[in-house]
Amino acid sequence: MIRAYAIDDVREAEAATDGFGEGELMQRAAAGVAAVAAARLDEQGGERVVVLVGSGDNGGDALYAGAELANDGRSVVAVLVGSSAHESGLEAARSAGAVVAEWRDGVPAGEVVAALADADLVLDGVTGIGGRPGLRPHLLALPDLIGDDAYVLAVDLPSGTDPAGLQRSDAVYADETVTFSFAKPVHLMPPTEPATGLLTVVDIGVAEPAVPAVERLTHADLPALWPVPGPDDDKYSRGVLGIVSGGERYTGAPLMNVTAAVTAGVGMVRYVGPRQPTDLLRSLVPECVFGEGRVQAWAIGSGLDVEHADDEQLRIAREALESDLPVLLDAGGLDLIDESRSAPTLLTPHAGELLRLARRLEVGDLDDDAVRRAPVSIARLVADRLDATVLLKGAVTAVVPPSASGLPVRTQADGPSWLSTAGSGDVLAGLAGALLAAGLSPLDAGSLAALVHGVAADDANPGGPVRAMDVAHQLGRTVARLLSR
Ligand SMILES: NC(=O)C1=CN([C@@H]2O[C@H](COP(=O)(O)OP(=O)(O)OC[C@H]3O[C@@H](n4cnc5c(N)ncnc54)[C@H](O)[C@@H]3O)[C@@H](O)[C@H]2O)[C@@H](O)CC1
């Protein structure tokens, strides 16, 4: 498990770190950054370094790291971009032989433009965890001024990103970020993770706070969470999943739901739907049974058009929502919920579906860009309103439990971009539904399903395009591989 901590808790943990003289943590942070920078420069045979220096302690880290690199004989230009700069850090950089330039507003001087264009490595120390989201107006041009060949190494976080990882903003995009002691939300959350690049954590001796704000499952977490059957298990004890999905128009969604659940090792699947998908399923997934019966969880809504749905499907879906069984709602099924349920509930929208649901529930005044700008915040509003866990699909998938649960957000980024293909969400719904039926909580079921779904996509065709049905067929082998690590 990778854990990230809220910024206030990080500050508190840093303040509680005693036994060091003043500035010791900064020296350790700077030494860690300098070591990583030196290694990357050696790998590429580079030696020209530009240090971007903001007005806070993050700029101080970058200046001390720049001083170390200059002392090692690298050519270092420190560009001061804030209203002030860390004094002793600046002194150290100057004494080590760094050239100091200023770009405090307006357009940069020619020497700054040339240094950025020619740099082998840019050390980004404009903002750290005290930064507000966004780049100051004069720095908006910065990302374009950095040469294409430069390796961008961010100190603690890429400048301009929201430290809490909630808001999308103008930011530096790093090839690598060196952070201290443990990850911060910015490194794991959907709108900010893409700017982070490779994440390297340097231990500077700060103790981990007690409660994480964001978690991420790794492959090593799967064996402890995956429902492995024992000798006394049978199909019922392993969990029966009821699926209400598809219709005469959308016949593929049930195929992918059911195939995914069966391949992932559910005890049994019962499908409820009209003639067409039922006939297809009878011939293509012979393990599936049909019609109502006892189940341990429901997955409802993939390819279900509520306006034109079959009456029997709607009746059973509504009864499921009123029952005390765990329910997963996907796609059209999201139109069926207006109020909180007493049983575990997992919603699996993509961004457009989340916006539609949030607007229907009137959780805020939301413009068309609201989910793109602040995905986890909107998911949280819906989670709180419905007392449900919201799994928001994307390149970084966020599984957001209601605030009252006190549980951390989980984010997963395991799949290749090839996974953004029709039917992929139907596979995820079947897989997560199978895990709910096996008794996992919505948070565990959603995050574990997101992990396995992503890894299976890569396993199915490493480095290339993948069709959703191949991901569904791959699930069992991927689970076996991860169980046997
Ligand atoms: N506190 C500690 O014990 C340690 C702190 N460290 C470093 O200190 C950083 C935090 O330092 P600070 O609290 O000074 O925070 P920052 O370095 O993020 O600086 C905050 C200041 O930057 C300016 N600023 C804010 N938003 C901006 C924006 N969008 N664009 C430009 N300037 C902006 C403001 O003047 C603000 O006061 C960490 O990220 C880490 O790099 C490390 O040295 C390790 C130890």
The ligand as an SDF file (V2000), in Angstrom:
LIG
                    3D

 45 49  0  0  0  0  0  0  0  0999 V2000
    8.9100   22.3610    6.9530 N   0  0  0  0  0  0  0  0  0  0  0  0
    9.8870   21.4790    6.9160 C   0  0  0  0  0  0  0  0  0  0  0  0
   10.2660   20.9780    7.9420 O   0  0  0  0  0  0  0  0  0  0  0  0
   10.4900   21.0720    5.6030 C   0  0  0  0  0  0  0  0  0  0  0  0
   10.0740   21.6930    4.4300 C   0  0  0  0  0  0  0  0  0  0  0  0
   10.6480   21.3600    3.2310 N   0  0  0  0  0  0  0  0  0  0  0  0
   10.3240   22.0590    2.0020 C   0  0  0  0  0  0  0  0  0  0  0  0
    9.5050   23.1630    2.2060 O   0  0  0  0  0  0  0  0  0  0  0  0
    8.3850   23.1460    1.3530 C   0  0  0  0  0  0  0  0  0  0  0  0
    7.2890   23.8900    2.0030 C   0  0  0  0  0  0  0  0  0  0  0  0
    7.7730   25.1770    2.2100 O   0  0  0  0  0  0  0  0  0  0  0  0
    6.8090   26.4330    2.3130 P   0  0  0  0  0  0  0  0  0  0  0  0
    5.8350   26.1960    3.3830 O   0  0  0  0  0  0  0  0  0  0  0  0
    7.6610   27.6190    2.3790 O   0  0  0  0  0  0  0  0  0  0  0  0
    5.9900   26.3860    0.9850 O   0  0  0  0  0  0  0  0  0  0  0  0
    6.4360   26.7170   -0.5030 P   0  0  0  0  0  0  0  0  0  0  0  0
    7.8490   26.4480   -0.7540 O   0  0  0  0  0  0  0  0  0  0  0  0
    5.4240   26.0690   -1.3510 O   0  0  0  0  0  0  0  0  0  0  0  0
    6.2910   28.2930   -0.5670 O   0  0  0  0  0  0  0  0  0  0  0  0
    5.1250   28.9810   -0.2120 C   0  0  0  0  0  0  0  0  0  0  0  0
    5.3060   30.3980   -0.6520 C   0  0  0  0  0  0  0  0  0  0  0  0
    5.3670   30.4220   -2.0710 O   0  0  0  0  0  0  0  0  0  0  0  0
    4.5980   31.4840   -2.6110 C   0  0  0  0  0  0  0  0  0  0  0  0
    3.5650   30.9050   -3.4820 N   0  0  0  0  0  0  0  0  0  0  0  0
    2.4300   30.2690   -3.1080 C   0  0  0  0  0  0  0  0  0  0  0  0
    1.7500   29.8650   -4.1680 N   0  0  0  0  0  0  0  0  0  0  0  0
    2.4630   30.2400   -5.2420 C   0  0  0  0  0  0  0  0  0  0  0  0
    2.2590   30.0710   -6.6210 C   0  0  0  0  0  0  0  0  0  0  0  0
    1.1860   29.4380   -7.0910 N   0  0  0  0  0  0  0  0  0  0  0  0
    3.1960   30.5300   -7.4650 N   0  0  0  0  0  0  0  0  0  0  0  0
    4.2900   31.1500   -6.9860 C   0  0  0  0  0  0  0  0  0  0  0  0
    4.5290   31.3400   -5.6750 N   0  0  0  0  0  0  0  0  0  0  0  0
    3.6200   30.8820   -4.8140 C   0  0  0  0  0  0  0  0  0  0  0  0
    4.0280   32.2270   -1.4500 C   0  0  0  0  0  0  0  0  0  0  0  0
    4.8430   33.3570   -1.2440 O   0  0  0  0  0  0  0  0  0  0  0  0
    4.1510   31.2750   -0.2740 C   0  0  0  0  0  0  0  0  0  0  0  0
    4.4080   31.9130    0.9160 O   0  0  0  0  0  0  0  0  0  0  0  0
    8.1350   21.6810    1.1130 C   0  0  0  0  0  0  0  0  0  0  0  0
    7.3860   21.4470   -0.0590 O   0  0  0  0  0  0  0  0  0  0  0  0
    9.5610   21.1650    1.0320 C   0  0  0  0  0  0  0  0  0  0  0  0
   10.0560   21.3810   -0.2790 O   0  0  0  0  0  0  0  0  0  0  0  0
   11.8110   20.5050    3.1730 C   0  0  0  0  0  0  0  0  0  0  0  0
   12.9220   21.3570    3.2820 O   0  0  0  0  0  0  0  0  0  0  0  0
   11.7810   19.4830    4.2400 C   0  0  0  0  0  0  0  0  0  0  0  0
   11.5310   20.0290    5.6120 C   0  0  0  0  0  0  0  0  0  0  0  0
  1  2  1  0
  2  3  2  0
  2  4  1  0
  4  5  2  0
  4 45  1  0
  5  6  1  0
  6  7  1  0
  6 42  1  0
  7  8  1  0
  7 40  1  0
  8  9  1  0
  9 10  1  0
  9 38  1  0
 10 11  1  0
 11 12  1  0
 12 13  2  0
 12 14  1  0
 12 15  1  0
 15 16  1  0
 16 17  2  0
 16 18  1  0
 16 19  1  0
 19 20  1  0
 20 21  1  0
 21 22  1  0
 21 36  1  0
 22 23  1  0
 23 24  1  0
 23 34  1  0
 24 25  1  0
 24 33  1  0
 25 26  2  0
 26 27  1  0
 27 28  1  0
 27 33  2  0
 28 29  1  0
 28 30  2  0
 30 31  1  0
 31 32  2  0
 32 33  1  0
 34 35  1  0
 34 36  1  0
 36 37  1  0
 38 39  1  0
 38 40  1  0
 40 41  1  0
 42 43  1  0
 42 44  1  0
 44 45  1  0
M  END
$$$$
